[in-house]
Amino acid sequence: MVQLAPYACDPERTRGRRHPEAPPVGRNAFQRDRDRIIHCNAFRLLEYKTQVFVNHEGDLFRTRLTHSIEVAQIARTLARNLRLHEDLTEAISLAHDLGHTPFGHAGQDELNACMREFAPDAGGFEHNLQSLRVVDELEERYAGFNGLNLCFESREGILKHCSVRHARLLGEVGERFLARTQPSLEAQIANLADEIAYNNHDIDDGLRSGLISIGQLQELEIFATHHAQVKRKYPGIENKRLVAEIIRTMINTLVVDLTETTQANIRHHQPAGVDEVRACPPLAAFSPSMRSQANELKSFLLENLYRHYQVMRMTSKARTIVRDLFLAFLRDPRLLAKAHRRDDDVEQARAISDYIAGMTDRYAIREHGLLFRMD
């Protein structure tokens, strides 16, 4: 086993859990977190939540579950290269999307709009904060506490970004957003592994759907470079294998660049421990050239895939479904699975948003059909 670096998180020195528990036997504290995440209800439901394409549009497109697994694979490789704690990195990666709504960012945006309109004091809805809420409060698996009772380090990594308003309400895990410090390196690389995964795999899904083309992608430096490399090495390669090889080699290039740049940043700042990592500027990073190429790719996907008229058409339908459901539950809380009226309007709206955020794509579509179908 690779010896951990001095700046890696150590499960023997965790900041602990919200509710005291005896230490696990036969596994470390971060393994326990990873295992709890895999076994929780919210993780299983990611199989039926969209990445870009709504779940019912085809079985070949990625879901939040396959995306989370891909993020974990990339992040573990990075953790091993940097001598960080792989189990913690995997736990963060697997949990980062637990709070995502049905219909991807369209669902999140509409739920945020509903919360701001009908419960302005709640501070809106944000899927990253909802992921923390899932593991802290919403999962109901254990007799002694709500949520999964994860270690501080896992919770810190799940909460990638947070408003000052919300940070003030979160206690220790929100302090870094007030003090403007960084999370652990395990959290930093899980965040960048997420970016590597969704950029490259959205290319794959976009090409598979026919909404973008190889010709368009060849206008991008990072894609054109790897396209030329693969064609030189395999001149007669068929299109399906060509795309797979390009994406595989692009991911590898990004991982190598991220590893080398992060190692250089670590050598420069020389953090002696996790607290020193938190006090440094962000240490996990791409080189300036690779960051520029990655940003170019992100901009391309935004304009040509996420804003493609066919995707936007489904986005519009998704937002309508989320709003209709929110308003129906707001008018009649008895329609909720756990029906009761809260005295506080904010708590009532939050209960509705929790319920909708937990829905899968197909469940939301079915519920909408049952409530609004004209027989």
N, C-alpha and C positions, 0 to 999 in steps of 0.2 A: 504494500500500500504506500502511495506517495505521502511523504511527510508534509503536514500542513505548513504553510508559510506563517510567519509570526503575525501577519496582518489578516489572516483568515479568521472567521468566526469559529469558536470552539464550543461544542455542545456541553462540555463540562463547565463552561464559564458563561452560560446563557444568562441573560437578564431575567429569565424566568417567565412564568405564565400568570395570567390574570387570577386564576384560581389554583391554589397549591395542590400539587399531586406528587405522589411517590415517583421517583425516577423509573424509567422503563428498564426492564430486564432483557438482556440479549440484543438490544439495539440502543442507539443513542437518541437524544432528545429530538434531533432534527429528523431522524428516520421516523420517529413516532409522528411528527407533524406531517411528513410526506404520506405516511400510511393513512392517517386520518383524512387527509384531503382526498386521496384516491377512493376511499370508502364512503365519502359523504354524498348525499343526495344531489347537491348542486353540481358536483363534478360529473355524475352520470348524465345529468340533463344537458350538459354541453354537447352531447352527441347530436342533439336535435335543435341546436341553436346555430344561426347562420354565421358564416365568416364574411363573405361578400354576397353570395347567392343564397336566396331563401331555401330552406331545407328541402322543400318539396320539388325544387326545380331540377334536381338530378342527384343520383347517388355518387357521382364521381367527384363532386366538388367538396372542398374542405369545410369542416364544421369547426366550431369552437373547441371541440374535444380533440380532433386531429391536430388542429393548430397548437393547442397547449402541449400535446405530446411532442410535436416537432420543436417547439421552443425549449422544452426540457432537454431534448437530445443535444441541441446546439449549446445550450447553457452548461450542460455537464462537461462537454468537451472543453469549453473555455475554462471552467472551474479546474479541471484536471491540469490543463496547461499552466494555469496560474497558481496552482497548489492551494486553491480555495476549498471550502467544504462542499463537496458535491451533493450531499443529501439536502443541505439547506438550499442550495441553488435550485435543485430539482423541485423542492417543496414550493418555493416562490413561483417558479415557472408554471407548475401545474395549477396553482391557485390564482394566478393573476387575472383570469377572466371569469371567476366564479360569479361575479355580480353582474355580468353582462345581460342585457335585456334580450328578448326575442328580436329578430330582424336587425341585428348588428347596431351600427351607429344611428341608423334611422330610428330604431326603437328607443335608444338612449336619448336622442335629441328631442323626440316628442314627449317622452316621459319627463324630461327636464323642463320642457315648455309648460306642461300641465302642472307640474309642481310649483313652478314660479308664478303661474297664473292663479291657481286656486289655493295655494298654501305658501305665500311669499316669504313667510317667516321660517320656512323649512330650509331655505338655501338651495333649492333646486335638487336635481338628481345627477349623480356622476357615477359611472359604472365602477371606477376604481375604488371609490369610497364604499360603494355597495359590496364589492368583493370583501373588504374588511368587515363590513356589517354581517355578511354571511358567516364568516368564520368566528366572529365575536358573539353574535346574537341569534341568527336565524336558524342555523342548523339545530335539529332536536334529536340528538343521538345518545346523549349521556345523562345519567340520573343526577349528577352533582352540579351541572352547570349548563347554560345555554351555549350554543356555538361549539367550536372544536377545541377551545382553550389552547391555542398554539403558543409557541415561544415568542418572545418579543421580536427576535431576529426575523422570524417568518412573517409576522405581522408588519414589521417595518418594511420588508421587501415588497409585500403585497400593495402597500399604500405608496404608489409611485409618485403621485402628486396630490396636492390638497390645498384648498383655499385657507387663508389665515383664519377666516371665520370658523371653519370646521376644525382646523387644527387645534384651536383653543379648547374645543370640547372633547378632544381625544386623549388627553393626558399625555403620558410619556411617549407614546408612539407618534404624537403630533408635534412634539417639541422641535424636531429638526426643521420643520417648515416655518417656525417662528424664529429660530436661531440661525436659519439659512446654512445649516450644515448638511453633510451628505449621508446617505445610508451606507451599509456595509458594501464591500466589493462584490459579494455574492449577489446582493440586490442590484447593483449597478450592471453587472454582466447579464443578469436575467432580463433586465430592461432592454438592453441592446440585442440580446438573442431574440427577443420578441420582434424587434424591428427587422432583423435579418430574416426571420421566418416569414413574417407576413408580406414583406416586399417581394421576396422570391417566389413564394408559393401563390401569391395573388397573380404573378405573371403566369404561372402554370395554369391556374384556373381561368384566367382571362383569355389565354390562347385556346384552351380547351373549349371555352364557350363561343369562341369566334368573335368576341367583342373587340379584341385587339389582335394585331398581326405581328409576325416576325419582322416584316418590313418596317413597321412603325418603331419597333423596339431597337432596330439597328441604327436609329438616330441617336441612341443613348450610348455614351462612351463605355460604360461598364458592360452593357449587353453586347455591343459591337465587338469589343475586345475578346470576349469569351466565345462569341459566335465564330470569329475568325480562327481562334485557337482550335476549337472543336472541328471545324471544317478542314483545317490543315491536317489534323491528326487522323480524321475519319472522313475522307473526301466523298465517299458514297453513302454516308449515313442517312437513314430514313428520318423523316421529320419528327416522329414521336420520340425516337432516341436522341435526336439532335436537341430537342427542347430539354429533355431530362439531363443530358450531359452539360448543357449550358448552365442550367440552374444549379446542378451539383457543383460545378467548378466555380460559379459565382459565390455560392455559400462558402466554399472552402477559402476563396480569396478574401472574403470579408472576415471570416473567422481568424485567418492567419494575420491579417492586418490589425484587427482588433487586439489579438493576443500580443503582437509585437509592440504596438503603440502603448498599450496598457503597461506592459513590462517596462518600457522606457519611462513612462510617467512614474511608476513605482520606484525605479532607480533614482529618478530625479528628486522625488519628495521623501523617499526612505521612511515610510510609516513603520513604526515599531510595533504597532498593534491596531486593533479595530478602532479604538477611540481616535488614534492619529489619522486613520483613513477617513473618519467622519469629519475631522477638522480640515482636511485637505480640500482643494478643488476637486471636481470629478476626476477620478483616475482612469476609469474605464472609458476608452474613446477610440474612434477611428483616427487614422492620419488625416491631415487636412485635405489631401487629394481624394482619399476614399470617402470622406464625409461629403465632399462636393459631388462625387459620383452617386452616392447613395441618395442625396437630396434631389438630384436630377431625376433619379428613378422614382422617388416618392411623388414628385410633382407630376411626372408623366402619368402615373397610375391614378392620381387624383383627377386629372383632367380627362383622361381617356378611358378609364375603367369605372371608377367610383361615380363619375358624373356622366357616364354614357347614358343615352336617353332610355335604353332598356332597363338599366339598373335604376335610374331615377324614377321610372314609371312604377317599378316595384317598391321603391322607397316611399313614394307618395301613398301607395296603397297601405304599406306597413304603418306609416304615421297615422293614417285614418283609423286603422284598426286599434292602435294603442290609445288614441284620443277617445274613440268611441267607448272602449272598455273602461277607461279611467272615469269618464263622465257617468257611465251606467253604474259603476260601483259607488261613485260619489253620491248619486241620487238615491241608491238603494243598497246599503251595505250588506243586506241579507244575501246579495248575490255572491259575496265573497265566500271562499271555502270556510274560513273561520269568521262567521258573521256576528259582529256586534258593533254597535255604534260607540265610537270613542267620544268622550266629552270635549277633547281638545281637537280642533280642526287640523292642526299640524300632524298630530298622531294619527288621525283618521286618514289623511292624505298619504302619510308615510306607510301605513298598513296597506293601502291600495297600491302604492308604488312597489312595495316589497312583493306583493302578490303578482303583479304584472311582470316585474323583472324576473321572477322565478319561472315564468311560462316559457315553454319551447315555442318555436315558430308555429308548428302545426297545432299545438294546443290553443295558442292565441287565435289562430284562424278558426278553429272549431268553436271556441267560446263566442267569438264574434258572430259566427254563423248562427249559433243557437239563440243569441240575444237579439239579433237584428234581421234574421231571415223572415221574409214575407211569405207565409204559407197561404 
